[in-house]
Amino acid sequence: MASASNPEGAAGTRFSDSPIPRYLQVADVLRQRIARGTWPQGHRLPSLEALMVEFGVARVTLRQAIELLARDGLVSPQQGRGTFVTGRPANERWLSVVTTLDELARMYRDTEPQIVTISESTDAPALRPDEGTPAERYVYMRRVHSRDGHPYCVIHIHIDERVFRKAPRRFREETIIPVLISLKGLTIARAHQVLTIGTADMEVARLIGVPVNSPVAEVRRIFHDETGRVIYVAEVTYRGDAIHVEMNLKP
């Protein structure tokens, strides 16, 4: 527990493990309490002294965190009365993690992302022996997808060059998966994806507009044709605040 002589107590030490400014970390904790309804509309926040003890941070850190929430319209400090909850964060977790290829294609069609291709080359993907037989040549594209002008993911894409030649203009201008599914004469015999939680490095943070080391969802997708050849590899990094995961569990 923090003391008057040591406002940066145990919780403060835990916060200091991250390069993200401490007031932003505190603000995020408070924001989550409001978002989850732990602190409903009209709720009065604990005093600064109580929060100092709970988080082990200095008074100035808490004031900065509360000022940030006030600018977002979530709380309202009132002279002599305390700070009250006045709003809730918008639910921006609009991108669902889906479990079928059709759902994945439909998600990309429905969201209609704005696409910026940063680079294109013939680099080959790094494949493990158990991930399938590589194609002879690949077309590589690195893209940023945005929604309503806000970037939400960075994608590294490798497409079998023979597949790419079937619709080069569409592959360059549209989202890839709906195009793959629509191609006549192409069968996606197997599709596999793995999702892990990571943190944004400097380049990813710059491209999707988040602080360095912010939580991100990293997805690796691999599609095979009927012969076992790898026709599509994608490594996607999503903003953590855009992802929603919901699954039905078998009883």
C-alpha positions in Angstrom: 0.0 0.0 0.0 1.2 3.5 -0.8 2.0 5.9 2.1 2.1 9.6 2.4 5.9 9.5 2.0 5.7 7.0 -0.9 2.8 7.9 -3.2 4.2 5.5 -5.8 3.5 2.3 -3.9 3.1 -1.3 -5.1 0.6 -0.4 -7.8 2.8 2.5 -8.9 5.7 0.1 -9.3 3.5 -2.2 -11.4 2.4 0.7 -13.6 6.0 1.8 -14.1 6.8 -1.5 -15.9 5.2 0.0 -19.0 6.6 2.8 -21.2 3.0 4.2 -21.5 2.7 7.3 -19.3 1.2 6.4 -16.0 -1.7 8.8 -16.1 -2.8 7.1 -19.4 -2.7 3.7 -17.7 -4.8 5.0 -14.8 -7.2 6.7 -17.1 -7.7 3.4 -19.0 -8.5 1.6 -15.7 -11.0 4.2 -14.8 -12.5 4.2 -18.3 -13.0 0.4 -18.1 -14.9 0.7 -14.8 -17.2 3.2 -16.5 -17.6 1.1 -19.7 -18.4 -2.1 -17.7 -21.0 -0.3 -15.5 -19.0 -0.7 -12.3 -19.3 3.1 -12.1 -22.8 3.9 -13.6 -24.1 7.3 -14.7 -24.2 9.7 -11.8 -21.8 7.7 -9.7 -19.3 9.7 -7.6 -15.8 8.6 -8.0 -13.7 7.8 -4.9 -11.7 10.7 -3.5 -8.3 11.5 -4.9 -6.8 10.3 -1.6 -8.6 6.9 -1.9 -7.5 6.5 -5.5 -3.9 7.5 -4.5 -3.9 4.6 -2.0 -5.5 2.1 -4.5 -3.2 2.8 -7.4 -0.1 3.9 -5.6 0.3 7.0 -7.7 0.8 10.7 -7.0 -2.1 13.2 -6.9 -0.9 14.9 -10.1 -1.1 11.6 -12.0 -4.7 11.1 -10.9 -5.6 14.7 -11.8 -4.2 14.2 -15.3 -6.1 11.0 -15.7 -9.4 12.6 -14.6 -8.8 15.6 -16.8 -8.4 13.2 -19.8 -11.7 11.5 -19.0 -13.4 14.8 -18.5 -12.3 15.9 -22.0 -13.9 12.7 -23.4 -17.2 13.6 -21.6 -17.0 10.6 -19.3 -16.7 12.4 -16.0 -17.4 15.9 -14.6 -15.4 17.3 -11.6 -17.7 19.5 -9.5 -16.2 22.0 -7.0 -16.8 20.9 -3.5 -18.8 17.8 -4.4 -16.4 15.5 -6.2 -16.2 13.9 -9.6 -19.2 12.3 -11.2 -19.7 9.9 -14.1 -21.5 11.7 -16.9 -21.1 9.4 -19.9 -20.0 6.0 -21.2 -17.3 5.2 -23.7 -18.6 4.3 -27.2 -18.5 0.7 -28.1 -15.8 0.6 -30.8 -15.2 -3.2 -30.8 -17.0 -3.7 -34.1 -14.7 -6.2 -35.7 -15.7 -9.7 -34.7 -13.4 -12.7 -34.7 -15.2 -15.3 -36.9 -14.7 -19.0 -37.3 -15.7 -19.8 -40.9 -14.4 -18.7 -44.2 -17.8 -17.5 -45.4 -18.2 -15.4 -42.3 -14.8 -14.0 -42.8 -15.5 -13.0 -46.4 -18.9 -11.5 -45.4 -17.2 -9.5 -42.6 -14.8 -7.9 -45.1 -17.7 -7.2 -47.6 -19.8 -5.6 -44.9 -17.1 -3.4 -43.4 -15.9 -2.1 -46.8 -12.5 -0.9 -45.5 -10.5 1.8 -47.2 -7.3 0.2 -48.5 -3.9 1.8 -48.7 -1.2 -0.5 -50.3 2.2 0.6 -48.8 4.4 -1.8 -50.8 4.2 -4.6 -53.4 6.9 -7.1 -54.4 7.6 -10.8 -55.1 8.9 -11.7 -51.6 8.1 -15.2 -50.5 6.4 -15.9 -47.1 8.2 -17.7 -44.3 6.5 -21.1 -44.0 7.2 -23.9 -41.6 7.4 -27.4 -43.1 4.0 -28.3 -41.5 2.2 -25.3 -43.0 2.0 -26.7 -46.5 3.8 -26.7 -49.9 4.9 -23.3 -51.0 4.0 -22.0 -54.5 6.8 -21.2 -56.9 6.3 -17.5 -56.7 4.2 -15.1 -54.7 3.0 -11.5 -54.9 3.5 -9.7 -51.7 1.5 -6.6 -50.6 1.5 -4.7 -47.3 -1.6 -2.7 -46.6 -3.4 -0.6 -44.1 -7.2 -1.0 -43.7 -9.3 1.9 -42.4 -12.9 2.5 -41.4 -14.4 5.9 -41.5 -11.0 7.4 -42.0 -9.5 5.6 -38.9 -6.9 2.9 -39.5 -7.5 -0.4 -37.7 -5.1 -3.0 -39.1 -1.9 -3.6 -40.9 -1.8 -6.6 -43.2 1.1 -8.5 -44.8 -0.3 -10.6 -47.7 1.3 -13.2 -49.9 -0.7 -14.6 -52.8 0.3 -17.4 -55.2 1.4 -15.6 -58.3 -0.7 -17.9 -60.5 -3.8 -17.0 -58.5 -2.9 -13.3 -58.5 -2.8 -13.3 -62.3 -6.4 -14.4 -62.5 -7.6 -11.0 -61.2 -4.6 -8.6 -60.6 -6.7 -5.4 -60.6 -9.3 -6.8 -58.2 -6.6 -8.1 -55.9 -5.0 -4.6 -55.8 -8.2 -2.7 -55.3 -10.4 -4.9 -53.2 -10.1 -6.9 -50.0 -8.5 -10.2 -50.8 -10.6 -12.9 -49.3 -13.9 -12.1 -51.1 -11.9 -12.0 -54.3 -10.4 -15.4 -53.7 -13.7 -17.0 -52.9 -15.3 -15.6 -56.0 -12.7 -16.9 -58.5 -13.9 -19.6 -60.8 -11.8 -22.7 -60.9 -10.1 -22.0 -57.6 -11.0 -24.2 -54.6 -9.9 -23.3 -51.1 -9.6 -26.8 -49.6 -8.3 -25.8 -46.2 -8.1 -22.5 -44.3 -6.5 -22.0 -40.9 -6.0 -19.0 -38.7 -4.3 -18.4 -35.3 -4.9 -15.4 -33.1 -2.5 -14.2 -30.5 -2.3 -11.1 -28.3 0.7 -8.9 -28.6 1.9 -5.3 -28.4 2.4 -2.7 -31.1 5.9 -2.0 -32.2 6.9 1.5 -33.4 6.0 1.0 -37.0 2.6 -0.7 -36.3 1.8 2.0 -33.7 2.5 4.7 -36.3 0.4 3.0 -39.0 -2.7 2.3 -36.9 -2.5 5.3 -34.6 -1.9 3.8 -31.2 0.8 4.2 -28.6 3.8 2.0 -28.7 3.3 -1.2 -26.8 -0.5 -0.9 -26.9 -2.3 -4.3 -27.0 -2.9 -5.6 -30.5 -4.5 -8.8 -31.9 -2.2 -10.7 -34.3 -3.8 -13.1 -36.8 -1.9 -15.5 -39.1 -4.1 -17.0 -41.9 -3.1 -19.7 -44.4 -5.2 -21.0 -47.2 -4.4 -24.2 -49.3 -5.7 -25.4 -52.6 -6.7 -29.0 -53.3 -3.1 -30.1 -53.8 -1.9 -28.7 -50.5 -0.2 -25.7 -52.0 -0.2 -22.6 -49.9 -2.0 -20.0 -52.1 -2.5 -17.3 -49.5 -0.7 -16.2 -46.3 -1.8 -13.1 -44.3 -0.3 -11.7 -41.1 -2.8 -9.1 -39.8 -2.2 -6.8 -36.8 -5.5 -5.3 -35.5 -5.9 -2.5 -33.0 -6.9 -4.1 -29.7 -9.8 -1.7 -29.2 -11.4 -2.9 -32.5 -11.6 -6.6 -31.7 -14.6 -8.4 -30.3 -14.4 -12.2 -29.6 -17.5 -14.2 -29.1 -17.8 -18.0 -29.3 -20.5 -20.6 -28.6 -19.1 -23.2 -26.2 -20.3 -26.8 -26.5 -21.9 -28.1 -23.3 
